[in-house]
Amino acid sequence: MVPAASGSVTRLLPAPEEEESPEDDDRKVRRREKNRVAAQRSRKKQTQKADKLHEEYECLEQENTVLRREIGKLTEELKHLSEALKEHEKMCPLLLCPMNFVPVPRPDPIASCLPR
């Protein structure tokens, strides 16, 4: 190895008279094979992780859709029940009796329950 101008180390190719021994060749082959297997394992693990995240994403999207539908249904039910209550209040004998009448301001039930 020879130090390069920038301070890094540059590897020289072996001179023709410095042939690598069969043991060195075997070691390189084993190291490359081991590295190839490790790279395959790493890619497989990464793919499995991505697949799992995608499945989780799909499940959360479905759950979100179901919950949004439920919010819509409950909002409609709240509107319907609020309208029914207003109609009932117009003719309720308990509310019409002057003895029972105490004006109490009530907040709008729909506005206070809707998501912001």
C-alpha positions, 0 to 999 in steps of 0.5 A: 500500500502506498499513501496517496497525495490526499492522505488516503491509502491506495492499494497497488495491484500485485506484481506479476511475480507476486501471484496470489496463493490458492489459499488467498483465492479460496479466502476471497471466494469464501468472503465474497460468497459470505458477503453475497449471502449477507446482502441477500439476507439484508435485502430480504429483511428490508423487503419484508419490513416494507411489506409489513409497513404497507399492510399496516398502512392498508389496515389503517386506511380501512379503519380510517374509512370506517371511522369517517363513515361512522362520524357521518352517521352519528352527525346525521343522527345528532341533527335528526335528534336535535330537530326532534327535540326542538319540535318536542319543546314547542309542544311539551306540557312541562316546558309550556307550564309557566311554573316550570319555565326558567329560561336557560340558554343552551349551547348548540348541541350539533356545533359542540359535538362536531369534529374541528 
